[in-house]
Amino acid sequence: MIEMKVAGIALDAITRSPIVLLKDSSDRRALPIYIGQDQARAIMGALEGQKPPRPLTHDLIVNLLEGWNMTLEKVIIHSLQKDTFYAVLIVHQGEVKREIDARPSDAIAVALRTNAPIWVMEEVVADASIPVDRDADEAEQEAFREFVSNLRPEDLIKRFGSGG
């Protein structure tokens, strides 16, 4: 799993639909997830530290967690199926741990309100992320190609043994 942070909210240039953008710690990969207008407002409000006069839905969820002495340990965006992302909230109450199904946008909005980490399965990042730093990616690929081109079988045998 890869821990990611919310980089912000963007609008799709064509559809004008909001997108939450997650980035990995190295800022090398970004994961765009299309979300609804209400979830975009909820995420932006949390990013900006806004406190509504009355609890909105995500604030209500946080209040329920606190009221029942539950802790949101983390959010996991675990799969992508037919252009739909799936997530769970990992919640603890004492020794009891539960996974609660959630839309990623709602999970992210709650995570931001509780300072819980957001994790994404590596397969999801591989399938849906976009490169942010192409120069660094290309330099890394070139370094790997150079390493492989200079590699000799004897080097592997020295390093890992004969396997026999």
N, C-alpha and C positions, 0 to 999 in steps of 0.2 A: 504494500500500500504506500501511497505517496501523500504526504501532508500538503495541503494547498491552502492558500489564503484568498480571500475575496479581494480582487484588484479593483473592482468597481462594476458599475452598470453601464452598458452601452446600448445603442439602438441599432438594429439591423438597418442598413442604408436603404434597402428596397422595401421591406415590409413594415418598417418602423416599430417592430416588435422589440421589447426589452430583452437584453441578454445579460446574465450575470457572468462575469469573467473571473475564473479561478486561475491562480498562477502557483507554480511550484516554488520552493524556497530559492532555487537558483535563477528564477525568472527566465528559464529556458523554454518552458512549455506553458501554454495557456489553454484552459478548457472552457469553451463557451457553452453556456446552457441557456436555451430560450426559456423565458419565464413569463408569467402574466403581469399585467400592470400593477395589481394589488401587491403581489410579492415583490416587485421592483421597488415600490414605495416602502414596503416593510424593511427590505434590505438596506435601502438608502437611509431610512430613518435610523436604523441601528448603526450603520457606518458613521453617521453624523452625530450619534449620541443623543438623538431627539427622544424626549419622553412625552408621549401623548397625555392629555389631561385625563383620559379614561383609557383603560387597557384595550388595545386592539387584539386581534386573534392570537398573534405570536406572543404578546405580553401575557395574555391569559394562560397560554401553555406554560410559560415560565412561572407564573404565579401558581399554577396547579402543581408543577414540579416542586417548587419551594414549599407549598402548603402540605404536601405529602412527604416531605423530607427526601425527595428524589434528586439525584444529580445527573445531569447530562454529561456523560463521560466523553463522548465523541459522536460525530456524524460520519457515516460511511456511505459514499456513493459507490454502489457495488456492481451495477450493471447498466448496460445500454442495449435495449431491445427495440427494434423497429423505430429508431429515432426518439425513443423515450428513455430517459434516465430514471434509475431507481435508487432509493436511498433508505437508510434506516437510522433511527436515533438509538444509541446505546445508552440506556438509562440504568442507574443503580439506585436501589433503596436498601440500605444496609448491605447485607450479603447477597441480596437478590439482584440479578442482572437481567434486563429485558431488552429485546430488540423490537423497536416499534417502526412499522412501515411508514414512510413519509415521502412526499414529493421532495426532490432535492431543494427546490426553492424555499419550501417551508422549513425544511431541516436547516438550511443555511441561515434563514432569518432567526430561528431559535438559537442556533449555535452562536451567532453574533451577539445575541442578548445575554448569553451565559458564558461567553469566552471559551466555549468548547472548541476543540480542534476539528477541522474538516479533513477527512481522509478520502482518497479516491483509489479504487483498485487499479493496479497497473494496467490491466487489460483495457479498462475504460479510458485511461490516459492515452494508451497506445492507439486505440481506435478513434478517439474523438478530439484529441488535443491538436493545437496548431503550434508550429514553432514560433518562438518570439525572437530568438537570437540566432538567425540563420548563419551568421559569420562564425559564431562559436560552434554551432553544430557542424558546419563544413570543416572547420579546423580540427575538431575532434575526429571526424570521419577520416580526414586525410592522415592524421597521426596514427590512427588504427591501421589504415591501409599500408602505411610505411612500416609499421611494426610487423604486420603479417608478411609483407614482401621480404623482409629481412630474416624471418623466422626459419630455422632449419630443424629438421626432425631430431637431430642430436640435442638441440637445446631443450626440446620437450622431454626427451628421455632423461637428461640431466636433472631437469626440474621435477618431473613427476615419476621417474623410475620406469622400468620396462613393463610394469603391469603384470608380470608373470609370476 
